[in-house]
């Protein structure tokens, strides 16, 4: 089975690092917002799924 937790951490760490390097300019506003929102959604999904290996809610 794929190690989704490891993949999540690698991708989120890279996206967060890219955001830190991307200057806060008018031209980058939309891209920064998209990345920040995607990181937020991924984090929420990850937190909700924690301990829920079979995909069902308890």
PQR file with spaces between the fields and no chain letter, atoms N, CA, C, O and H, PARSE charges and radii, in Angstrom:
ATOM       1  N    UNK     1       0.848   -1.182    0.000 -0.4000 1.5000
ATOM       2  CA   UNK     1       0.000    0.000    0.000 -0.0000 2.0000
ATOM       3  C    UNK     1       0.894    1.247    0.000  0.5500 1.7000
ATOM       4  O    UNK     1       1.892    1.295    0.719 -0.5500 1.4000
ATOM       5  N    UNK     2       0.540    2.244   -0.798 -0.4000 1.5000
ATOM       6  CA   UNK     2       1.346    3.462   -0.836 -0.0000 2.0000
ATOM       7  C    UNK     2       1.382    4.162    0.522  0.5500 1.7000
ATOM       8  O    UNK     2       0.417    4.108    1.285 -0.5500 1.4000
ATOM       9  H    UNK     2      -0.271    2.205   -1.382  0.4000 1.0000
ATOM      10  N    UNK     3       2.469    4.797    0.805 -0.4000 1.5000
ATOM      11  CA   UNK     3       2.631    5.527    2.064 -0.0000 2.0000
ATOM      12  C    UNK     3       2.112    6.955    1.862  0.5500 1.7000
ATOM      13  O    UNK     3       2.887    7.882    1.627 -0.5500 1.4000
ATOM      14  H    UNK     3       3.253    4.841    0.185  0.4000 1.0000
ATOM      15  N    UNK     4       0.796    7.113    1.957 -0.4000 1.5000
ATOM      16  CA   UNK     4       0.166    8.404    1.709 -0.0000 2.0000
ATOM      17  C    UNK     4       0.594    9.465    2.720  0.5500 1.7000
ATOM      18  O    UNK     4       0.707   10.642    2.378 -0.5500 1.4000
ATOM      19  H    UNK     4       0.166    6.360    2.148  0.4000 1.0000
ATOM      20  N    UNK     5       0.829    9.057    3.944 -0.4000 1.5000
ATOM      21  CA   UNK     5       1.259   10.018    4.959 -0.0000 2.0000
ATOM      22  C    UNK     5       2.606   10.636    4.577  0.5500 1.7000
ATOM      23  O    UNK     5       2.794   11.848    4.686 -0.5500 1.4000
ATOM      24  H    UNK     5       0.738    8.100    4.222  0.4000 1.0000
ATOM      25  N    UNK     6       3.522    9.807    4.137 -0.4000 1.5000
ATOM      26  CA   UNK     6       4.838   10.314    3.730 -0.0000 2.0000
ATOM      27  C    UNK     6       4.705   11.216    2.509  0.5500 1.7000
ATOM      28  O    UNK     6       5.334   12.272    2.440 -0.5500 1.4000
ATOM      29  H    UNK     6       3.368    8.823    4.048  0.4000 1.0000
ATOM      30  N    UNK     7       3.880   10.796    1.542 -0.4000 1.5000
ATOM      31  CA   UNK     7       3.676   11.620    0.348 -0.0000 2.0000
ATOM      32  C    UNK     7       3.069   12.972    0.714  0.5500 1.7000
ATOM      33  O    UNK     7       3.473   14.002    0.175 -0.5500 1.4000
ATOM      34  H    UNK     7       3.369    9.938    1.598  0.4000 1.0000
ATOM      35  N    UNK     8       2.104   12.970    1.625 -0.4000 1.5000
ATOM      36  CA   UNK     8       1.469   14.203    2.094 -0.0000 2.0000
ATOM      37  C    UNK     8       2.512   15.141    2.704  0.5500 1.7000
ATOM      38  O    UNK     8       2.548   16.331    2.391 -0.5500 1.4000
ATOM      39  H    UNK     8       1.776   12.134    2.062  0.4000 1.0000
ATOM      40  N    UNK     9       3.351   14.597    3.572 -0.4000 1.5000
ATOM      41  CA   UNK     9       4.359   15.424    4.234 -0.0000 2.0000
ATOM      42  C    UNK     9       5.364   16.004    3.238  0.5500 1.7000
ATOM      43  O    UNK     9       5.726   17.177    3.334 -0.5500 1.4000
ATOM      44  H    UNK     9       3.322   13.631    3.827  0.4000 1.0000
ATOM      45  N    UNK    10       5.809   15.199    2.297 -0.4000 1.5000
ATOM      46  CA   UNK    10       6.773   15.672    1.303 -0.0000 2.0000
ATOM      47  C    UNK    10       6.168   16.784    0.457  0.5500 1.7000
ATOM      48  O    UNK    10       6.793   17.827    0.261 -0.5500 1.4000
ATOM      49  H    UNK    10       5.515   14.246    2.220  0.4000 1.0000
ATOM      50  N    UNK    11       4.964   16.569   -0.041 -0.4000 1.5000
ATOM      51  CA   UNK    11       4.325   17.562   -0.908 -0.0000 2.0000
ATOM      52  C    UNK    11       4.004   18.850   -0.164  0.5500 1.7000
ATOM      53  O    UNK    11       4.256   19.939   -0.680 -0.5500 1.4000
ATOM      54  H    UNK    11       4.456   15.722    0.118  0.4000 1.0000
ATOM      55  N    UNK    12       3.455   18.742    1.033 -0.4000 1.5000
ATOM      56  CA   UNK    12       3.102   19.942    1.805 -0.0000 2.0000
ATOM      57  C    UNK    12       4.338   20.712    2.229  0.5500 1.7000
ATOM      58  O    UNK    12       4.330   21.943    2.218 -0.5500 1.4000
ATOM      59  H    UNK    12       3.250   17.858    1.452  0.4000 1.0000
ATOM      60  N    UNK    13       5.389   20.018    2.599 -0.4000 1.5000
ATOM      61  CA   UNK    13       6.630   20.700    2.978 -0.0000 2.0000
ATOM      62  C    UNK    13       7.213   21.455    1.780  0.5500 1.7000
ATOM      63  O    UNK    13       7.714   22.569    1.931 -0.5500 1.4000
ATOM      64  H    UNK    13       5.395   19.018    2.608  0.4000 1.0000
ATOM      65  N    UNK    14       7.147   20.845    0.585 -0.4000 1.5000
ATOM      66  CA   UNK    14       7.664   21.500   -0.617 -0.0000 2.0000
ATOM      67  C    UNK    14       6.811   22.711   -0.995  0.5500 1.7000
ATOM      68  O    UNK    14       7.347   23.765   -1.338 -0.5500 1.4000
ATOM      69  H    UNK    14       6.740   19.940    0.462  0.4000 1.0000
ATOM      70  N    UNK    15       5.490   22.567   -0.934 -0.4000 1.5000
ATOM      71  CA   UNK    15       4.603   23.682   -1.265 -0.0000 2.0000
ATOM      72  C    UNK    15       4.783   24.828   -0.274  0.5500 1.7000
ATOM      73  O    UNK    15       4.794   25.994   -0.670 -0.5500 1.4000
ATOM      74  H    UNK    15       5.055   21.711   -0.655  0.4000 1.0000
ATOM      75  N    UNK    16       4.921   24.509    0.991 -0.4000 1.5000
ATOM      76  CA   UNK    16       5.133   25.528    2.006 -0.0000 2.0000
ATOM      77  C    UNK    16       6.468   26.239    1.789  0.5500 1.7000
ATOM      78  O    UNK    16       6.555   27.459    1.933 -0.5500 1.4000
ATOM      79  H    UNK    16       4.913   23.562    1.312  0.4000 1.0000
ATOM      80  N    UNK    17       7.493   25.487    1.448 -0.4000 1.5000
ATOM      81  CA   UNK    17       8.794   26.081    1.163 -0.0000 2.0000
ATOM      82  C    UNK    17       8.745   26.985   -0.061  0.5500 1.7000
ATOM      83  O    UNK    17       9.361   28.050   -0.079 -0.5500 1.4000
ATOM      84  H    UNK    17       7.423   24.497    1.332  0.4000 1.0000
ATOM      85  N    UNK    18       8.011   26.556   -1.084 -0.4000 1.5000
ATOM      86  CA   UNK    18       7.863   27.378   -2.288 -0.0000 2.0000
ATOM      87  C    UNK    18       7.139   28.680   -1.959  0.5500 1.7000
ATOM      88  O    UNK    18       7.505   29.740   -2.466 -0.5500 1.4000
ATOM      89  H    UNK    18       7.511   25.690   -1.070  0.4000 1.0000
ATOM      90  N    UNK    19       6.122   28.603   -1.118 -0.4000 1.5000
ATOM      91  CA   UNK    19       5.417   29.821   -0.706 -0.0000 2.0000
ATOM      92  C    UNK    19       6.347   30.775    0.035  0.5500 1.7000
ATOM      93  O    UNK    19       6.282   31.989   -0.164 -0.5500 1.4000
ATOM      94  H    UNK    19       5.824   27.742   -0.706  0.4000 1.0000
ATOM      95  N    UNK    20       7.204   30.235    0.879 -0.4000 1.5000
ATOM      96  CA   UNK    20       8.151   31.070    1.613 -0.0000 2.0000
ATOM      97  C    UNK    20       9.125   31.776    0.672  0.5500 1.7000
ATOM      98  O    UNK    20       9.549   32.899    0.947 -0.5500 1.4000
ATOM      99  H    UNK    20       7.256   29.249    1.040  0.4000 1.0000
ATOM     100  N    UNK    21       9.481   31.129   -0.431 -0.4000 1.5000
ATOM     101  CA   UNK    21      10.435   31.702   -1.375 -0.0000 2.0000
ATOM     102  C    UNK    21       9.780   32.666   -2.357  0.5500 1.7000
ATOM     103  O    UNK    21      10.450   33.536   -2.912 -0.5500 1.4000
ATOM     104  H    UNK    21       9.137   30.217   -0.655  0.4000 1.0000
ATOM     105  N    UNK    22       8.478   32.518   -2.573 -0.4000 1.5000
ATOM     106  CA   UNK    22       7.768   33.330   -3.551 -0.0000 2.0000
ATOM     107  C    UNK    22       7.486   34.713   -2.969  0.5500 1.7000
ATOM     108  O    UNK    22       6.829   34.824   -1.934 -0.5500 1.4000
ATOM     109  H    UNK    22       7.933   31.811   -2.122  0.4000 1.0000
ATOM     110  N    UNK    23       7.973   35.763   -3.618 -0.4000 1.5000
ATOM     111  CA   UNK    23       7.751   37.097   -3.065 -0.0000 2.0000
ATOM     112  C    UNK    23       6.265   37.461   -3.054  0.5500 1.7000
ATOM     113  O    UNK    23       5.501   37.041   -3.924 -0.5500 1.4000
ATOM     114  H    UNK    23       8.507   35.673   -4.459  0.4000 1.0000
ATOM     115  N    UNK    24       5.879   38.237   -2.068 -0.4000 1.5000
ATOM     116  CA   UNK    24       4.489   38.680   -1.953 -0.0000 2.0000
ATOM     117  C    UNK    24       4.284   39.917   -2.827  0.5500 1.7000
ATOM     118  O    UNK    24       4.311   41.052   -2.349 -0.5500 1.4000
ATOM     119  H    UNK    24       6.499   38.578   -1.361  0.4000 1.0000
ATOM     120  N    UNK    25       4.078   39.665   -4.114 -0.4000 1.5000
ATOM     121  CA   UNK    25       3.842   40.753   -5.063 -0.0000 2.0000
ATOM     122  C    UNK    25       2.430   40.629   -5.621  0.5500 1.7000
ATOM     123  O    UNK    25       1.768   39.601   -5.474 -0.5500 1.4000
ATOM     124  H    UNK    25       4.056   38.744   -4.503  0.4000 1.0000
ATOM     125  N    UNK    26       1.997   41.688   -6.253 -0.4000 1.5000
ATOM     126  CA   UNK    26       0.660   41.697   -6.863 -0.0000 2.0000
ATOM     127  C    UNK    26       0.508   40.559   -7.880  0.5500 1.7000
ATOM     128  O    UNK    26      -0.547   39.932   -7.970 -0.5500 1.4000
ATOM     129  H    UNK    26       2.535   42.523   -6.372  0.4000 1.0000
ATOM     130  N    UNK    27       1.569   40.306   -8.635 -0.4000 1.5000
ATOM     131  CA   UNK    27       1.533   39.271   -9.672 -0.0000 2.0000
ATOM     132  C    UNK    27       1.435   37.857   -9.087  0.5500 1.7000
ATOM     133  O    UNK    27       0.936   36.947   -9.749 -0.5500 1.4000
ATOM     134  H    UNK    27       2.426   40.815   -8.561  0.4000 1.0000
ATOM     135  N    UNK    28       1.902   37.673   -7.866 -0.4000 1.5000
ATOM     136  CA   UNK    28       1.913   36.348   -7.242 -0.0000 2.0000
ATOM     137  C    UNK    28       0.718   36.095   -6.330  0.5500 1.7000
ATOM     138  O    UNK    28       0.585   35.002   -5.780 -0.5500 1.4000
ATOM     139  H    UNK    28       2.307   38.412   -7.329  0.4000 1.0000
ATOM     140  N    UNK    29      -0.139   37.076   -6.164 -0.4000 1.5000
ATOM     141  CA   UNK    29      -1.240   36.955   -5.204 -0.0000 2.0000
ATOM     142  C    UNK    29      -2.120   35.746   -5.481  0.5500 1.7000
ATOM     143  O    UNK    29      -2.413   34.978   -4.565 -0.5500 1.4000
ATOM     144  H    UNK    29      -0.031   37.964   -6.611  0.4000 1.0000
ATOM     145  N    UNK    30      -2.547   35.561   -6.727 -0.4000 1.5000
ATOM     146  CA   UNK    30      -3.451   34.452   -7.054 -0.0000 2.0000
ATOM     147  C    UNK    30      -2.776   33.098   -6.834  0.5500 1.7000
ATOM     148  O    UNK    30      -3.378   32.185   -6.269 -0.5500 1.4000
ATOM     149  H    UNK    30      -2.308   36.185   -7.472  0.4000 1.0000
ATOM     150  N    UNK    31      -1.536   32.972   -7.277 -0.4000 1.5000
ATOM     151  CA   UNK    31      -0.816   31.708   -7.102 -0.0000 2.0000
ATOM     152  C    UNK    31      -0.567   31.376   -5.649  0.5500 1.7000
ATOM     153  O    UNK    31      -0.721   30.228   -5.232 -0.5500 1.4000
ATOM     154  H    UNK    31      -1.047   33.714   -7.736  0.4000 1.0000
ATOM     155  N    UNK    32      -0.178   32.383   -4.870 -0.4000 1.5000
ATOM     156  CA   UNK    32       0.038   32.172   -3.433 -0.0000 2.0000
ATOM     157  C    UNK    32      -1.265   31.750   -2.755  0.5500 1.7000
ATOM     158  O    UNK    32      -1.275   30.838   -1.928 -0.5500 1.4000
ATOM     159  H    UNK    32      -0.053   33.316   -5.208  0.4000 1.0000
ATOM     160  N    UNK    33      -2.358   32.417   -3.110 -0.4000 1.5000
ATOM     161  CA   UNK    33      -3.649   32.083   -2.517 -0.0000 2.0000
ATOM     162  C    UNK    33      -4.074   30.662   -2.837  0.5500 1.7000
ATOM     163  O    UNK    33      -4.588   29.951   -1.973 -0.5500 1.4000
ATOM     164  H    UNK    33      -2.350   33.158   -3.782  0.4000 1.0000
ATOM     165  N    UNK    34      -3.860   30.250   -4.080 -0.4000 1.5000
ATOM     166  CA   UNK    34      -4.207   28.885   -4.498 -0.0000 2.0000
ATOM     167  C    UNK    34      -3.406   27.857   -3.715  0.5500 1.7000
ATOM     168  O    UNK    34      -3.966   26.879   -3.219 -0.5500 1.4000
ATOM     169  H    UNK    34      -3.444   30.828   -4.782  0.4000 1.0000
ATOM     170  N    UNK    35      -2.110   28.070   -3.601 -0.4000 1.5000
ATOM     171  CA   UNK    35      -1.274   27.140   -2.838 -0.0000 2.0000
ATOM     172  C    UNK    35      -1.640   27.114   -1.359  0.5500 1.7000
ATOM     173  O    UNK    35      -1.702   26.043   -0.755 -0.5500 1.4000
ATOM     174  H    UNK    35      -1.656   28.865   -4.004  0.4000 1.0000
ATOM     175  N    UNK    36      -1.880   28.269   -0.781 -0.4000 1.5000
ATOM     176  CA   UNK    36      -2.240   28.326    0.635 -0.0000 2.0000
ATOM     177  C    UNK    36      -3.572   27.626    0.890  0.5500 1.7000
ATOM     178  O    UNK    36      -3.719   26.912    1.882 -0.5500 1.4000
ATOM     179  H    UNK    36      -1.830   29.138   -1.273  0.4000 1.0000
ATOM     180  N    UNK    37      -4.541   27.828    0.001 -0.4000 1.5000
ATOM     181  CA   UNK    37      -5.836   27.177    0.170 -0.0000 2.0000
ATOM     182  C    UNK    37      -5.702   25.655    0.022  0.5500 1.7000
ATOM     183  O    UNK    37      -6.292   24.898    0.792 -0.5500 1.4000
ATOM     184  H    UNK    37      -4.422   28.408   -0.805  0.4000 1.0000
ATOM     185  N    UNK    38      -4.928   25.219   -0.967 -0.4000 1.5000
ATOM     186  CA   UNK    38      -4.729   23.781   -1.169 -0.0000 2.0000
ATOM     187  C    UNK    38      -4.053   23.152    0.047  0.5500 1.7000
ATOM     188  O    UNK    38      -4.413   22.046    0.452 -0.5500 1.4000
ATOM     189  H    UNK    38      -4.449   25.834   -1.593  0.4000 1.0000
ATOM     190  N    UNK    39      -3.082   23.843    0.629 -0.4000 1.5000
ATOM     191  CA   UNK    39      -2.429   23.327    1.836 -0.0000 2.0000
ATOM     192  C    UNK    39      -3.420   23.230    2.990  0.5500 1.7000
ATOM     193  O    UNK    39      -3.404   22.260    3.748 -0.5500 1.4000
ATOM     194  H    UNK    39      -2.789   24.741    0.301  0.4000 1.0000
ATOM     195  N    UNK    40      -4.277   24.228    3.121 -0.4000 1.5000
ATOM     196  CA   UNK    40      -5.285   24.222    4.183 -0.0000 2.0000
ATOM     197  C    UNK    40      -6.247   23.042    4.001  0.5500 1.7000
ATOM     198  O    UNK    40      -6.535   22.325    4.959 -0.5500 1.4000
ATOM     199  H    UNK    40      -4.290   25.016    2.505  0.4000 1.0000
ATOM     200  N    UNK    41      -6.740   22.840    2.787 -0.4000 1.5000
ATOM     201  CA   UNK    41      -7.689   21.752    2.518 -0.0000 2.0000
ATOM     202  C    UNK    41      -7.016   20.397    2.766  0.5500 1.7000
ATOM     203  O    UNK    41      -7.609   19.511    3.382 -0.5500 1.4000
ATOM     204  H    UNK    41      -6.507   23.423    2.008  0.4000 1.0000
ATOM     205  N    UNK    42      -5.787   20.239    2.288 -0.4000 1.5000
ATOM     206  CA   UNK    42      -5.066   18.977    2.494 -0.0000 2.0000
ATOM     207  C    UNK    42      -4.859   18.698    3.974  0.5500 1.7000
ATOM     208  O    UNK    42      -4.993   17.559    4.422 -0.5500 1.4000
ATOM     209  H    UNK    42      -5.306   20.958    1.787  0.4000 1.0000
ATOM     210  N    UNK    43      -4.534   19.734    4.727 -0.4000 1.5000
ATOM     211  CA   UNK    43      -4.338   19.559    6.170 -0.0000 2.0000
ATOM     212  C    UNK    43      -5.637   19.148    6.851  0.5500 1.7000
ATOM     213  O    UNK    43      -5.639   18.258    7.702 -0.5500 1.4000
ATOM     214  H    UNK    43      -4.426   20.659    4.363  0.4000 1.0000
ATOM     215  N    UNK    44      -6.732   19.786    6.486 -0.4000 1.5000
ATOM     216  CA   UNK    44      -8.027   19.425    7.078 -0.0000 2.0000
ATOM     217  C    UNK    44      -8.405   17.983    6.757  0.5500 1.7000
ATOM     218  O    UNK    44      -8.875   17.260    7.635 -0.5500 1.4000
ATOM     219  H    UNK    44      -6.731   20.509    5.795  0.4000 1.0000
ATOM     220  N    UNK    45      -8.207   17.557    5.517 -0.4000 1.5000
ATOM     221  CA   UNK    45      -8.505   16.178    5.127 -0.0000 2.0000
ATOM     222  C    UNK    45      -7.612   15.203    5.886  0.5500 1.7000
ATOM     223  O    UNK    45      -8.073   14.153    6.334 -0.5500 1.4000
ATOM     224  H    UNK    45      -7.825   18.144    4.804  0.4000 1.0000
ATOM     225  N    UNK    46      -6.358   15.545    6.027 -0.4000 1.5000
ATOM     226  CA   UNK    46      -5.409   14.686    6.733 -0.0000 2.0000
ATOM     227  C    UNK    46      -5.801   14.538    8.202  0.5500 1.7000
ATOM     228  O    UNK    46      -5.770   13.436    8.749 -0.5500 1.4000
ATOM     229  H    UNK    46      -5.984   16.398    5.663  0.4000 1.0000
ATOM     230  N    UNK    47      -6.167   15.641    8.830 -0.4000 1.5000
ATOM     231  CA   UNK    47      -6.551   15.604   10.243 -0.0000 2.0000
ATOM     232  C    UNK    47      -7.815   14.770   10.431  0.5500 1.7000
ATOM     233  O    UNK    47      -7.892   13.960   11.355 -0.5500 1.4000
ATOM     234  H    UNK    47      -6.193   16.536    8.385  0.4000 1.0000
ATOM     235  N    UNK    48      -8.800   14.963    9.565 -0.4000 1.5000
ATOM     236  CA   UNK    48     -10.053   14.205    9.677 -0.0000 2.0000
ATOM     237  C    UNK    48      -9.847   12.722    9.441  0.5500 1.7000
ATOM     238  O    UNK    48     -10.541   11.900   10.041 -0.5500 1.4000
ATOM     239  H    UNK    48      -8.738   15.621    8.815  0.4000 1.0000
ATOM     240  N    UNK    49      -8.906   12.363    8.580 -0.4000 1.5000
ATOM     241  CA   UNK    49      -8.677   10.952    8.240 -0.0000 2.0000
ATOM     242  C    UNK    49      -7.791   10.257    9.250  0.5500 1.7000
ATOM     243  O    UNK    49      -7.693    9.030    9.225 -0.5500 1.4000
ATOM     244  H    UNK    49      -8.342   13.030    8.093  0.4000 1.0000
ATOM     245  N    UNK    50      -7.144   10.988   10.136 -0.4000 1.5000
ATOM     246  CA   UNK    50      -6.226   10.402   11.106 -0.0000 2.0000
ATOM     247  C    UNK    50      -6.929    9.332   11.923  0.5500 1.7000
ATOM     248  O    UNK    50      -7.935    9.595   12.582 -0.5500 1.4000
ATOM     249  H    UNK    50      -7.224   11.985   10.157  0.4000 1.0000
ATOM     250  N    UNK    51      -6.387    8.128   11.872 -0.4000 1.5000
ATOM     251  CA   UNK    51      -6.968    7.032   12.636 -0.0000 2.0000
ATOM     252  C    UNK    51      -8.174    6.405   11.974  0.5500 1.7000
ATOM     253  O    UNK    51      -8.834    5.554   12.571 -0.5500 1.4000
ATOM     254  H    UNK    51      -5.570    7.914   11.337  0.4000 1.0000
ATOM     255  N    UNK    52      -8.476    6.808   10.746 -0.4000 1.5000
ATOM     256  CA   UNK    52      -9.648    6.303   10.033 -0.0000 2.0000
ATOM     257  C    UNK    52      -9.189    5.570    8.781  0.5500 1.7000
ATOM     258  O    UNK    52      -9.496    5.975    7.660 -0.5500 1.4000
ATOM     259  H    UNK    52      -7.940    7.499   10.260  0.4000 1.0000
ATOM     260  N    UNK    53      -8.457    4.494    8.987 -0.4000 1.5000
ATOM     261  CA   UNK    53      -7.796    3.791    7.895 -0.0000 2.0000
ATOM     262  C    UNK    53      -8.751    3.195    6.865  0.5500 1.7000
ATOM     263  O    UNK    53      -8.386    3.076    5.696 -0.5500 1.4000
ATOM     264  H    UNK    53      -8.209    4.164    9.897  0.4000 1.0000
ATOM     265  N    UNK    54      -9.975    2.814    7.270 -0.4000 1.5000
ATOM     266  CA   UNK    54     -10.880    2.163    6.315 -0.0000 2.0000
ATOM     267  C    UNK    54     -11.752    3.151    5.563  0.5500 1.7000
ATOM     268  O    UNK    54     -12.567    2.737    4.739 -0.5500 1.4000
ATOM     269  H    UNK    54     -10.272    2.910    8.220  0.4000 1.0000
ATOM     270  N    UNK    55     -11.606    4.454    5.822 -0.4000 1.5000
ATOM     271  CA   UNK    55     -12.343    5.458    5.091 -0.0000 2.0000
ATOM     272  C    UNK    55     -13.737    5.771    5.622  0.5500 1.7000
ATOM     273  O    UNK    55     -14.460    6.578    5.038 -0.5500 1.4000
ATOM     274  H    UNK    55     -10.944    4.790    6.492  0.4000 1.0000
ATOM     275  N    UNK    56     -14.113    5.134    6.724 -0.4000 1.5000
ATOM     276  CA   UNK    56     -15.434    5.406    7.306 -0.0000 2.0000
ATOM     277  C    UNK    56     -15.300    6.321    8.498  0.5500 1.7000
ATOM     278  O    UNK    56     -14.283    6.317    9.192 -0.5500 1.4000
ATOM     279  H    UNK    56     -13.525    4.478    7.198  0.4000 1.0000
ATOM     280  N    UNK    57     -16.325    7.097    8.727 -0.4000 1.5000
ATOM     281  CA   UNK    57     -16.315    7.992    9.895 -0.0000 2.0000
ATOM     282  C    UNK    57     -16.944    7.275   11.070  0.5500 1.7000
ATOM     283  O    UNK    57     -17.821    6.428   10.898 -0.5500 1.4000
ATOM     284  H    UNK    57     -17.150    7.100    8.163  0.4000 1.0000
ATOM     285  N    UNK    58     -16.495    7.614   12.259 -0.4000 1.5000
ATOM     286  CA   UNK    58     -17.050    6.981   13.469 -0.0000 2.0000
ATOM     287  C    UNK    58     -17.852    7.974   14.248  0.5500 1.7000
ATOM     288  O    UNK    58     -18.401    7.637   15.297 -0.5500 1.4000
ATOM     289  H    UNK    58     -15.782    8.302   12.399  0.4000 1.0000
